[in-house]
C-alpha cells in the first residue's frame, strides 16, 4: 500500500502553495495527505494566514495554521482524506522524521524569514538533504498545480553512473505517467580542454566522441522505461548544474538524485542537486539513492 503524502506548513504563502501542490500529488497517487506544522513557539507571527483567518497575527495559534491549511486543501479536493498535526519541535527534525513514513514530502522554498524567494530556506535545504523519501521543493514562482501543470513535461537529470540511480528513474517515470506527460531525460557532457585540437579536420572529433558516449549511456539508462511513458533522451554540452537549470525552464517538475551516505552527518546533496534547488525555474524533486 502506498504511503501518504506529507506537507510541511507554517502559515506563510510559500507553505500554503506547497499545501496546494501536495494535495494534488496525493490525489494523483490516490493516498491521504498529512499536514504538519512544526515550531518552537506558541503563536504564529506572520501575515498570510492571519489575513485569511481575519485575525491579528498575535492571535493566530499553531492549531490555526494546520486547520487553515487543511480547510484550504479540502476546498481544493473535497474527497481527499486529510489529517493534520502540530509538533513543538525544530521543523527540520520533525519533517525528516515524518519522511520515514511518507511516499513523498513537500515543502515550500522558505518559511517565515525575510529572505527573498529566489533563495532557498534552511529548513527546505536540510529536509531535502536528509529525508529518506523523495522531497519536492516548490520554487517561489511555480505553478501550484501538480495534476495539470502548464507546461506538460517532466525533466529528469541523468548523471555519470546511471546504474546507481534506478530509484531516481522510477520516481520520474511515475511522475510523468501520473500526469500523462512526456519525460525529458537530460544528460550533460563536456569535452576537456586538453583533448581539443586546432587541426581543421579533427577539431570536432573529441567533442563528438564525448557526445556519443553520453548518448549511449543515456540510451542504456532509459532501457527500463515503461512502455506507457514517453521518455525523450537529450544530451546537452555544458556543466550539469547549468544544463539542468536551463532545462527546468518550461517544465512542471525537475527530478534529480541525492546520494545518501550511511553514517554521514553532513549535507548529503551534490553540487547539481544544490544548484537545482536554488535556481530551478520549476519545482524540484530530490530523490535519495544509496551509494
C-alpha positions in Angstrom: 0.0 0.0 0.0 1.3 3.5 -0.9 2.2 5.7 2.0 0.6 9.1 2.5 2.0 12.5 1.2 3.3 14.8 3.9 3.5 18.6 3.5 5.2 21.0 5.9 3.3 24.2 6.5 3.9 27.3 8.7 1.2 29.7 7.5 3.4 31.5 5.1 2.3 32.0 1.5 5.1 29.6 0.1 4.0 26.9 2.5 0.3 27.3 1.6 1.2 26.9 -2.1 3.2 23.8 -1.1 0.0 22.5 0.5 -1.9 23.0 -2.8 0.8 21.1 -4.7 0.8 18.3 -2.0 -2.9 17.9 -2.2 -2.7 17.5 -6.0 0.1 15.0 -5.6 -1.9 13.0 -3.0 -4.9 12.9 -5.4 -2.6 11.7 -8.3 -1.3 8.9 -6.0 -4.6 8.0 -4.5 -3.3 8.4 -0.9 -4.2 10.6 2.1 -2.5 13.9 2.8 -0.8 14.7 6.2 -0.4 18.4 7.0 2.4 19.1 9.6 3.3 22.3 11.4 6.5 22.1 13.5 7.5 25.0 15.6 9.2 26.1 18.8 6.9 28.9 19.6 3.3 29.2 20.9 2.0 31.6 18.4 2.4 32.2 14.6 4.0 35.5 13.7 3.2 36.1 10.0 0.7 37.8 7.7 -0.5 35.3 5.1 -2.6 33.0 7.2 -3.7 35.8 9.6 -5.1 37.6 6.7 -7.0 34.5 5.5 -8.4 33.9 9.0 -9.3 37.6 9.6 -7.2 37.7 12.8 -4.2 39.7 14.0 -1.0 37.7 13.8 -0.6 37.6 17.5 -3.9 35.8 17.9 -3.1 33.0 15.4 -2.2 29.8 17.2 -0.3 26.8 15.7 -3.5 24.9 15.6 -5.0 27.6 13.4 -2.1 27.1 11.0 -2.9 23.4 10.5 -6.6 24.0 10.4 -6.4 26.8 7.9 -4.1 24.7 5.6 -6.4 21.7 5.9 -9.5 23.7 5.0 -7.7 25.1 2.0 -6.7 21.8 0.6 -10.1 20.2 1.3 -11.8 23.1 -0.6 -9.5 22.2 -3.5 -10.1 18.4 -3.2 -13.3 17.7 -1.2 -12.9 14.0 -1.4 -9.2 13.9 -0.3 -8.6 12.4 3.2 -6.6 15.0 5.1 -5.1 14.8 8.6 -3.1 17.5 10.5 -0.8 17.8 13.4 1.2 20.4 15.4 4.6 19.3 16.7 6.5 21.6 19.1 10.0 20.8 17.8 12.5 22.2 15.3 10.9 21.9 11.8 14.0 20.2 10.2 13.9 17.3 12.7 10.2 16.8 12.5 9.9 16.8 8.7 12.9 14.4 8.2 11.2 12.1 10.7 7.8 12.4 9.0 9.5 11.4 5.8 10.2 7.9 7.1 6.6 7.1 6.7 5.8 9.1 3.6 5.8 8.3 -0.1 6.8 12.0 -0.8 7.4 15.0 1.3 6.5 18.5 0.0 7.9 21.8 1.3 8.0 25.4 0.2 11.1 27.4 -0.7 11.2 29.3 2.6 9.2 30.0 5.7 8.8 33.0 8.0 12.2 34.5 7.3 12.7 37.7 5.3 14.9 36.0 2.7 13.9 36.6 -0.8 12.0 33.8 -2.6 14.8 33.5 -5.0 16.8 31.8 -2.3 16.2 28.5 -0.5 15.4 28.5 3.2 17.5 26.4 5.6 14.5 24.1 6.5 13.8 23.1 2.9 17.5 22.6 2.2 18.1 20.4 5.3 15.0 18.3 4.6 15.9 17.8 1.0 19.4 16.8 2.1 18.4 14.2 4.8 15.0 12.8 4.2 14.6 9.1 3.4 11.8 9.7 0.9 11.7 11.9 -2.2 11.3 15.6 -1.3 9.6 18.1 -3.6 10.7 21.7 -3.0 8.5 24.3 -4.7 10.2 27.3 -6.1 8.7 30.8 -5.4 7.3 31.4 -8.9 6.0 28.0 -9.7 2.6 26.9 -10.9 0.8 25.4 -7.9 -0.9 22.7 -9.9 0.7 19.2 -9.7 -2.1 17.5 -11.5 -2.4 19.8 -14.5 0.8 21.8 -14.9 1.1 24.5 -17.5 4.0 23.0 -19.5 3.2 19.4 -19.9 6.6 17.8 -19.3 8.8 16.4 -16.5 12.6 16.7 -16.7 15.0 14.2 -15.2 18.7 14.6 -14.8 20.8 11.5 -15.7 24.2 11.5 -14.0 27.6 9.9 -14.6 26.6 6.5 -13.2 23.0 5.8 -14.4 23.0 2.3 -12.9 23.2 3.5 -9.3 20.2 6.0 -9.8 17.4 3.4 -10.5 15.3 5.0 -7.8 15.5 8.4 -9.4 14.3 7.0 -12.7 11.5 5.0 -11.2 10.2 8.2 -9.4 10.5 10.3 -12.6 8.7 7.6 -14.7 5.8 7.5 -12.2 5.5 11.3 -12.0 5.4 11.5 -15.8 2.9 8.6 -16.0 0.6 10.1 -13.4 0.5 13.4 -15.3 0.3 11.7 -18.7 3.1 13.9 -20.0 6.5 13.2 -21.7 9.7 12.7 -19.6 12.7 14.6 -20.9 15.8 12.7 -19.7 18.8 15.1 -19.8 22.4 14.2 -19.6 25.1 16.8 -19.7 28.5 16.2 -21.3 31.7 18.2 -21.7 34.9 17.9 -23.7 38.0 18.6 -21.6 40.1 21.4 -23.0 43.2 19.3 -23.2 41.5 17.0 -25.7 40.8 19.7 -28.3 42.9 20.2 -31.4 43.5 23.0 -33.8 43.6 20.7 -36.8 40.6 21.7 -39.1 39.8 18.1 -39.9 39.9 16.8 -36.3 38.6 19.9 -34.4 35.2 18.3 -33.7 36.3 14.7 -33.2 36.9 14.8 -29.4 33.7 16.6 -28.7 31.7 14.3 -31.0 33.2 11.3 -29.1 32.1 12.6 -25.7 28.6 13.4 -27.1 28.3 9.9 -28.5 29.3 8.4 -25.2 26.8 10.5 -23.3 24.1 9.5 -25.8 25.0 5.8 -25.4 24.9 6.0 -21.6 21.6 7.8 -21.7 20.0 5.2 -24.0 21.2 2.4 -21.7 19.8 4.2 -18.6 16.4 4.5 -20.3 16.3 0.8 -21.1 14.0 0.3 -18.1 11.5 3.0 -19.1 7.9 1.7 -19.0 6.2 1.4 -22.4 3.4 3.8 -21.4 5.9 6.6 -20.6 7.3 8.7 -23.5 11.0 9.0 -22.4 12.8 11.5 -24.6 16.6 11.4 -24.4 18.5 14.6 -24.7 22.2 15.3 -24.4 23.5 18.8 -23.8 27.0 20.2 -23.8 27.9 22.1 -20.6 28.2 21.8 -16.8 25.4 19.6 -15.4 24.3 22.3 -13.0 23.7 24.9 -15.7 22.2 22.3 -18.2 19.5 21.2 -15.7 18.7 24.7 -14.5 18.2 25.7 -18.1 16.1 22.6 -18.8 13.8 23.5 -15.9 12.5 26.4 -17.9 9.2 25.3 -19.4 8.9 22.2 -17.2 6.4 21.2 -14.5 8.9 19.2 -12.4 12.7 18.7 -12.3 13.8 15.3 -10.9 17.4 15.0 -9.5 19.1 12.4 -7.3 20.9 12.8 -4.0 23.3 10.2 -2.6 22.7 9.0 0.9 26.0 8.0 2.6 25.5 5.7 5.5 26.7 7.3 8.8 27.4 10.6 7.1 26.0 13.5 9.2 26.8 16.4 6.9 24.8 17.9 4.0 24.1 15.0 1.6 23.5 17.0 -1.5 25.7 17.1 -4.5 26.5 20.3 -6.4 24.0 19.5 -9.1 21.1 19.0 -6.7 22.1 22.0 -4.7 22.2 24.2 -7.7 18.8 22.9 -8.9 17.2 23.7 -5.5 18.5 27.2 -5.5 18.0 28.2 -9.2 15.4 25.9 -10.8 12.5 27.6 -12.6 10.1 24.9 -11.6 9.5 22.6 -8.5 12.4 20.2 -7.8 12.1 16.6 -6.7 15.1 15.3 -4.8 15.2 11.5 -4.8 17.6 9.8 -2.4 19.6 6.8 -3.5 22.3 4.9 -1.6 26.0 4.7 -2.5 
